[in-house]
């Protein structure tokens, strides 16, 4: 994983139970190992995934092993938080909210997607239970962090609107002087109501397990999904929701 900000001279790699921080500063031809840390405990511990936080000057990463999610400080390579039994079964993937520091999403083999505030990890902030099999991937939209994409072994891709824990929880507010008649007044009251968390759309174009979902880095309304049968599907956020977010 490349550091998400800065000059891109640092890389984190996960190998079995080791976290390795590499530096490309000194040489253009090879990476130099600058620090490392190891998981300690009984049995064969092994990382399943990791994610570099775009916040805190890129000094934090989160990792998953078995049912546990851990946070690490890359300056000391020490653990800063630990969510034991974050999921009932294996944790498959992690993603940080790009616009709201401390917020982290996780997904796993218990068919759930969970959202955490890393300052208080005793309970998830929210839990999504829309998939019927292992959830392999969770991805925040880079621009509109209420949009969450998940892919699962149930062959489905689900687009959710987690607006209550997003950086824009109340939608667009209308100025009073814009309102000219009672209909507008009613519309304003509707707009000022907090939007509800909901599933926006379920995509069922895949016939096998969906192993990867990813947002476009160029177009915030475009996303792709990839399944075990080799099918790559590109979709757009529904137009009505796009204008609801923008307007």
C-alpha positions in Angstrom: 0.0 0.0 0.0 1.4 3.4 -1.1 1.0 6.3 1.4 -2.2 8.0 0.3 -0.8 11.6 0.6 2.6 13.2 0.5 5.3 12.5 -2.0 4.5 8.8 -2.3 7.9 7.7 -1.1 6.6 5.3 1.6 5.0 1.9 1.2 3.5 -0.5 3.8 3.5 -4.2 3.0 1.9 -7.0 5.0 3.6 -10.4 5.0 2.1 -13.2 7.2 2.3 -11.6 10.6 4.6 -8.8 9.8 4.0 -5.1 8.9 6.9 -3.6 6.9 7.4 0.1 6.3 9.6 0.8 3.2 11.2 4.0 2.2 12.0 5.0 -1.4 13.7 8.2 -0.4 17.3 7.1 -0.4 17.4 5.1 -3.6 15.6 5.2 -6.9 16.3 1.5 -7.6 15.4 -0.2 -4.3 13.2 0.3 -1.2 14.9 0.5 2.2 13.2 -1.1 5.1 12.8 1.7 7.7 10.8 -0.1 10.4 8.6 -3.1 11.1 6.3 -4.7 13.6 5.0 -8.2 14.2 1.7 -9.7 15.5 2.4 -11.7 18.6 0.2 -14.4 20.1 -0.6 -18.1 19.9 -1.0 -20.0 16.6 -0.2 -18.9 13.1 -1.2 -15.2 13.0 -1.7 -13.7 9.6 -2.8 -10.4 8.2 -5.7 -10.6 5.8 -5.8 -6.9 4.7 -4.7 -3.4 5.6 -5.5 0.2 4.8 -3.5 3.4 5.2 -5.4 6.3 6.7 -5.4 9.5 4.6 -5.7 11.5 7.9 -3.2 12.4 10.7 -0.5 13.2 8.2 -0.5 9.6 7.0 0.9 8.3 10.3 -1.8 5.6 10.9 -2.7 2.3 9.3 -5.4 -0.2 10.1 -4.9 -4.0 9.7 -7.2 -7.0 9.9 -6.2 -10.5 11.1 -8.8 -13.2 11.8 -11.7 -11.4 13.6 -9.6 -8.5 14.9 -9.0 -5.0 13.5 -5.9 -3.1 14.8 -4.7 0.5 14.4 -0.9 1.2 14.2 1.2 4.4 14.4 3.7 4.2 11.5 6.1 6.5 13.4 6.6 4.0 16.3 5.0 0.9 14.7 3.1 0.5 17.9 -0.6 -0.5 18.2 -2.9 2.4 19.0 -6.3 0.6 19.1 -7.6 -2.9 18.9 -11.1 -4.0 18.0 -11.2 -7.6 19.1 -14.1 -9.7 17.6 -14.9 -6.8 15.2 -16.7 -9.5 13.2 -18.1 -12.9 14.1 -15.8 -14.5 11.5 -12.8 -13.5 9.3 -12.4 -9.8 8.5 -11.9 -9.4 4.8 -11.5 -5.7 4.0 -11.1 -2.2 5.5 -11.6 1.3 4.3 -11.2 4.8 5.9 -13.7 7.5 5.4 -11.7 10.0 3.1 -13.5 13.1 4.5 -14.1 12.2 8.2 -11.1 11.3 10.3 -11.5 8.4 12.8 -14.2 6.7 10.8 -13.3 3.2 9.5 -15.4 0.6 7.7 -14.9 -3.2 7.9 -16.5 -6.2 6.4 -16.2 -9.9 6.8 -17.4 -13.5 6.6 -20.3 -12.8 9.0 -22.1 -11.1 6.1 -21.9 -7.7 7.8 -20.4 -4.3 7.1 -19.5 -2.3 10.2 -18.6 1.3 10.7 -16.3 2.3 13.6 -15.1 5.4 15.3 -11.5 4.6 16.2 -11.6 6.8 19.3 -14.2 4.5 20.9 -14.1 0.9 19.6 -16.3 -0.8 22.1 -19.3 -0.8 19.7 -19.7 -0.1 16.0 -21.3 3.2 15.1 -23.5 1.4 12.4 -23.9 -2.1 11.0 -25.2 -3.1 7.6 -26.6 -6.6 7.2 -27.8 -6.6 3.5 -25.6 -9.4 2.1 -26.3 -13.1 2.5 -22.7 -14.4 2.2 -19.1 -13.3 2.9 -18.5 -9.6 2.2 -15.1 -9.3 0.4 -14.9 -5.6 -0.2 -16.1 -2.3 1.2 -15.3 1.1 -0.4 -16.1 4.7 0.5 -16.7 7.1 -2.4 -13.7 9.4 -2.6 -15.9 12.6 -2.9 -19.3 11.8 -1.3 -18.5 9.7 1.7 -22.2 8.7 2.3 -21.9 6.4 -0.7 -20.7 3.0 0.3 -20.0 0.1 -2.1 -19.8 -3.5 -1.1 -19.2 -6.8 -3.0 -20.0 -10.3 -1.7 -19.9 -14.0 -2.4 -23.7 -13.7 -2.8 -22.8 -12.4 -6.3 -24.3 -9.0 -5.5 -22.9 -5.5 -5.4 -24.8 -3.2 -3.0 -24.7 0.6 -3.1 -25.7 2.1 0.3 -26.4 5.6 1.4 -24.9 5.9 5.0 -25.7 9.6 5.3 -26.1 9.7 9.1 -22.4 9.0 9.6 -21.1 11.0 6.6 -19.5 14.4 6.6 -22.7 16.0 5.1 -25.4 14.4 7.3 -28.2 16.9 6.6 -28.1 17.4 2.8 -28.6 20.8 1.1 -30.2 23.6 3.1 -32.5 26.2 1.4 -32.3 29.9 2.3 -35.6 31.3 3.6 -35.7 34.0 0.9 -35.6 31.4 -1.8 -39.1 30.2 -0.8 -42.0 31.8 -2.6 -45.1 29.7 -2.0 -46.5 27.1 0.4 -45.3 24.2 -1.9 -41.8 25.5 -1.6 -42.2 25.7 2.1 -43.2 22.1 2.3 -40.3 21.1 0.1 -37.9 23.0 2.4 -39.2 21.0 5.4 -38.6 17.8 3.6 -35.1 18.8 2.6 -34.3 19.9 6.2 -35.2 16.4 7.5 -32.1 14.3 8.0 -31.8 11.8 5.1 -32.2 8.2 6.2 -29.5 5.5 5.8 -30.7 3.1 3.1 -29.7 0.7 0.3 -29.8 2.7 -2.9 -29.4 -0.1 -5.4 -28.5 -3.8 -5.6 -26.7 -4.9 -8.7 -27.0 -8.5 -9.8 -25.2 -8.7 -13.1 -22.6 -11.2 -11.7 -23.2 -14.9 -11.7 -20.5 -15.7 -9.2 -18.7 -14.3 -6.1 -17.8 -10.6 -6.4 -14.2 -10.3 -5.1 -13.5 -6.7 -5.8 -15.4 -3.3 -6.0 -13.7 0.0 -6.7 -14.7 3.6 -7.4 -13.3 5.4 -10.4 -10.5 7.8 -9.5 -11.6 10.2 -12.2 -15.5 10.1 -12.1 -17.1 10.0 -8.6 -20.3 8.5 -10.0 -18.7 5.5 -11.7 -17.7 2.2 -10.2 -16.5 -1.2 -11.2 -16.9 -4.7 -9.8 -15.1 -8.0 -10.6 -16.3 -11.5 -10.0 -14.8 -15.0 -9.9 -16.3 -15.8 -13.3 -14.0 -13.2 -14.9 -16.8 -10.7 -15.5 -16.0 -7.0 -15.0 -19.0 -4.7 -14.7 -19.0 -0.9 -14.8 -22.0 0.9 -13.3 -23.1 4.4 -12.5 -24.7 5.8 -9.4 -28.4 6.3 -10.2 -29.0 9.8 -11.7 -31.8 10.7 -9.2 -29.5 10.1 -6.3 -26.6 12.0 -8.0 -28.8 15.1 -8.3 -30.2 14.7 -4.8 -26.6 14.8 -3.5 -25.5 17.7 -5.8 -28.6 19.8 -5.4 
